Amino acid sequence: MKYRSTRGGMTPQPFSDILLEGLAPDGGLALPEQLPQVSAQTLESWRSLSYSELAAQVLGLFIDDIPPADLARLTAAAYTVENFGSVDIVPVKPLDHGVSLLGLSQGPTLAFKDMAMQFLGQVFEYVLEKRGTSLNILGATSGDTGSAAEYALRGKKGVAVFMLSPHGRMSDFQRAQMYSLQDENIHNLAVKGVFDECQDIVKALSSDLDFKAQYRLGAVNSINWARIAAQVVYYFWGWLRVTTGPDQPVSFAVPSGNFGNIFSGHLARQMGLPIRRLVLATNENNVLEEFFRTGVYRPRSAAQTHATSSPSMDISRASNFERFVFDLVGQDGARVAALWKELAEKGYFDLSNLKSEFESHYGFASGVSTHADRLATIKSIHQGTGVLIDPHTADGVKVARAFVEPGVPMLVLETALPAKFSETIQEAIGQPAPAPEHLRNLGSLPQKVEVMDCSVEAVRRYIQDHAKIH
Ligand SMILES: *Cc1c(COP(=O)(O)O)cnc(C)c1O
């Protein structure tokens, strides 16, 4: 299987080559030339598999340049009881009225990004070792992505992580989670600035092509194909857990930001998994809900982007959305390139002529959830079922409720645990979220962090002194 670009301008490449790249050379995103199909019979044969065995099967459909036995070893190392707290790895937790949670946040950083990152950590190490090379991951984080990447890559051979975070602007929990890592290949750089300035430094250094090549800089951002592929697995897992035989429809609701998580659901559906609806939930930053309601995609400016109580969904534009548009316009790369050119010129594009297909052909539905909705949903679920959900998951539950149908299980993707967002939990139910047992003393662990000036040169020097370059 080879991968092409959504803009049609890349020579098809194998998985291991696109794994280590960001954008395609033509500015597009990587997608398989042909999506593998899964028959009802194959699907039934997967019912008894463990999560890591299922992951090896599903990922094996996308990866043909890693031998199946090696791939099975990588998924077994990623999806362990030690990392995810139970043999299920992804437990299904019933709520009420046909709605259940798909428990994706049992991993080391308590958010669904661990699901893909833990696999990425394994496959990075494997491919780098095969090639006898190294990689220095440079990124900026305001929370979830950076910590998931650090926990996945800690102690891995051939990889170092340089993660910039805004000094003094993350929650105590997030700081403790990242900065308590003592591994020699993890570098926390607390920059005296805001998140956008951290990102600007990352951009400046990665667009310095000589520096980038000399120090083998790479990224693990949300457009990474291996992350998308690893996320496809849990849609299959969820379906297998709540059905008893072939062709039974299941709907999924997904708290969305960059359109990565729900795009994996779209792939699962296109591969033949009987998904009835893909329900996209946004918070007040509703650029995606607006698209599915009107057919117009209009990214926002930073000033138009609200800071909400589901912060990991505070996006101005959705970086994976282009992958869906590629399908919408009949996999026509030239058309996608033209749409993104139009976007750059006019600030929006209009696909309202295709609107009837969003739901009828692709199964999408969408809705918005506000701060008041989050609080009310957290409270009512807690009162009614005793289960505490985080604010992002609450957005998913709120929007899902409008699309529940008799006889169709609705699985809401649990994208984080409440302990990560305790302030909002306190506001909703009058008491903080309990921290998981093994993290009770996180705040008292020693922290390893380099505080530095908000300057490209300071970060450049640090990388020169600490990068892996063999
Ligand atoms: C990243 C994240 C999201 C958004 O996921 P996308 O793949 O960007 O749509 C939602 N909730 C939480 C808790 C996250 O960390």
The ligand as an ORCA input file, in Angstrom:
! r2SCAN-3c Opt
* xyz 0 1
  C      -7.215     16.746     21.083
  C      -8.485     16.674     21.871
  C      -9.759     16.807     21.262
  C      -9.914     17.103     19.781
  O      -9.541     16.029     18.952
  P      -9.318     16.254     17.381
  O      -8.715     14.997     16.901
  O      -8.377     17.434     17.268
  O     -10.645     16.550     16.765
  C     -10.891     16.661     22.048
  N     -10.800     16.444     23.373
  C      -9.610     16.320     24.001
  C      -9.579     16.097     25.476
  C      -8.405     16.425     23.278
  O      -7.219     16.318     23.901
*
